[in-house]
Amino acid sequence: MTKIDILISTYNRADSLKRTLLSLEKIHWPAGFCWSVIIVDNNSKDETQQIVQDLSKQLHFKLQYLFEEKPGKVLALEKALAFSKADIVVFTDDDVTFDTNWLNVLVENFKDSRVSGLTGKILPVYSFPKPVWYSDQLSMVLGSVDLMNEREETKYATGANMAFKRTVLDKVGFMSGLQGGINEDTLLSYKITQQGFKIIYDPALIVYHHFQEEKFNRAYFQRWYWNSGRAIAQ
């Protein structure tokens, strides 16, 4: 039976993480696949550990907890990947919810042996008034992705909604050398496609990104563009 692990790194977002995990409880589960969720607590100071432990007794899927003291999302995900024994590894975030058909779409794509990686739409959810200076075109800074309405090959996968065959990640070295806090998913995608592996963008693979209000200031966006440019230049 094919095994899928969903990896989530989290830091001080206990309430948001709880919403994400409860959303996973509502998705449709495909037959013939075994799946579980691995949470890596990146040294949170809130109730993250307790919430994961409590939910692990309530949810109908397997939920596992890891702890990584050293800061950095890449370090946390590398720990989860080393722990995982799945055939397909899925990466998402602690501030998303899922379309109910998300896992079915993922499974259908990987039935095609030519597919090595998969990504899809990340649609924004605003629970607060948007600043007057903000344009929806800036949503890409916060991880929004809505590229096209057709299933097509792509060169880039986005971290909140991407999956890869484990054999591919092992061959390219996952995110080795990509620690830097921004654009790791883009650089990983580049490594994968450069070695001839195929990444598919499927618009039916949908997650909803719940934006944090505290990020909606000009300084955050300016800092993001600066760090992004520096990471690409390196």
N, C-alpha and C positions, 0 to 999 in steps of 0.2 A: 504494500500500500504506500502510495506517495505521501510524504510527510511535508507539511508546510509550517514554518515558524514565522511569527510576526514579531519583529524586534522594535522596542520602543525605549529610547533613552529619555529620562525625565529628570528635572531639577526644580524643586520647589513649586510644583504645579499640581498638588494633590487633588484639588477639586476638578481641575480641567482633565487630569488623567482619569479620574473616576467617570466623568462624562464620556470619555473616549472608550473606556472598557465596557460601560453599559451599552454604548452604541454597538459595539461588536457582538454583544449578546443578541441583538435584534436582526443580524444579517442572516441571509439564507445560507445553509451549509450544504456544499455539494457532496454527493455520495462518492465513496471510493477514495476519499482523501482524509488524512488525519492532520489536524492542525492545532496549534497551541500559540500562546502569547508569552514572550519573555520580556519582562520589565527590567531595565537597568537603572537603578537609582544612583544618580551621579552626585552623591553626597548631599542629598536634600536635608533641610532643617525643619521641614514641616511634617505633616502626617502621612507622607507618601507610603512608607513601609506598612503602617497600620492599615491604610486603605487597601493596599494590594493584598495583604494577608486576609482581611475581612472578605474582600470580593472573591478571593480564591475558594472560599467555602460556599459561595452563593452562585457563581456563574457556572454555566454548563459547558464551558471549554476549559482546557488546562491552562492555568495561569502560574507562571514561575517568576520568582523575584531574585535579582542579583544586585550586588552593591559594588560600586566603583568609586573609591575615595578620590582619586586624582581627577581634577576637572578636565572637561573636554568631551564633546559628543562623540568624536571619532574613537577615543579610548574606550568609552562606554560601549559603543556598538561593536568594537573589536572583541571586547569581553563577551558580549552576547553571542557573537558569531562563533567564537571558540567553544562556547557552551553548547550551541545548537548542533544537532545532528540531522537537520532537515535536508530534503532534496531541493526545496525551493525556499529561499529566504526573502521575506518581505520587510521593507522598512517604512515606518510611518512615524507620526509625531504624537505628542501628548495633548495636542490642542485641536484634534480633528474628530469628526464623526463620519460615519460611513453610509453610503448608499446601500440599501438592503441587498442589492444584487452584486455588490463589490467582489465578494469572494468567488461567486460563480463565474463572473467575467474573468477573473484572474486564472482560475483553473482551466477554463476553456482555451485561453491563449496558450498556456503551457502544454496543452495536448499536442500542439504543433512543435515537433522536435527542432525546427529551425529557429524557434524563439529562445533567445538566451536571457533577455531582459524585458521588462514591461514597465510602462508608466502610463499615467492617465490624467484626467482633469482634477484640479484642486480649486474648488470654488469658494470664494470668500463669504464669510458670514459676519455681519456687523451688528453688534448688540449695543451700539452707542452712536450718537450723531457724528458724522464725518466732519473733520475740520474744513473750513471754507477753501483752504489752499490745496486740499487733497483731491487728486484725480484718480479714478479707478485704473488708469494706466499705470499708476504707481504700485498697484497691488502685487505686481511681480516681486517687488522688494520683500514682501512678507510671505512670499511663497505661492501666490495664486498662479494657476496654469489653466488656460483654456485655448489651446492652440488651433484645433480644427474639429470638424464633425465627422471625419472619416478615419478609419483605422489605417495607420501608415507607419512605415519605418521612420525612426528618429535617431538623432545622435545624442540626445540628452534626456536623462531621467531626473526627476525631482524628488528630493528626499522624503517628503511627506506621503508619497504615493509611488513607490517603486519596488520592484521585485526582480530577483535574479536566480538562475540556477546556481546551486552551491558549487558545482564543478567549475563554473566560470569565475566565480569570486576567488576560488582557490588558485586558479591559474594566473589571474592578473594581480593577485596579492591584496585584494580588497582595497582598503584606503591607505595602505602603507605609504608613508611619505607625504600624506595629504593633510596632516594635522595643521589647522590654521584658523578654524572657526567660521569659515565662509567658503561657499562654492565647492565643497568637497564632493557633493553629488555630481556636479558638472565635470569635475576632473576625473572622478571615477568612471563616468560615462565615456569620457574621451579614451581612457585606458582600455575600456572594454571594446569599443568600436574600432579602435586602432588595431586590435588583434583579430579583427574580422568577425566578431560576434554581433548578432543582430538584436537591437532593442526596438520594441514595438510601442507606439503610442496608441492606446485604445480609448476613445472618448467615453466609452461606456464604463470605464473603470473610474469611479467618482468618489472622492472624499470631499468633505466640507471643512474648510479651515476657519476656525473661530478666532478672529484677530483679537489681540490684546490692545486695549485702549492706551496703555502706557507707552506703546511704541509709536503712537500717532503724534510725533513732534518732528519738526524739521531737522533737528540735530541727529535723530536716529537715522533718518533717510540719507542725510549727507554722509554720516559715518559708514553706512552700508555701502554706498557707491564708492567711497574711498577704499574700503577694505576689499571690495569686490575687484576693483581695478588692480590693486596691488597683488591679490592672489592670482589673477589671470596673468599678470606680467611675470610673476615668478615661475 
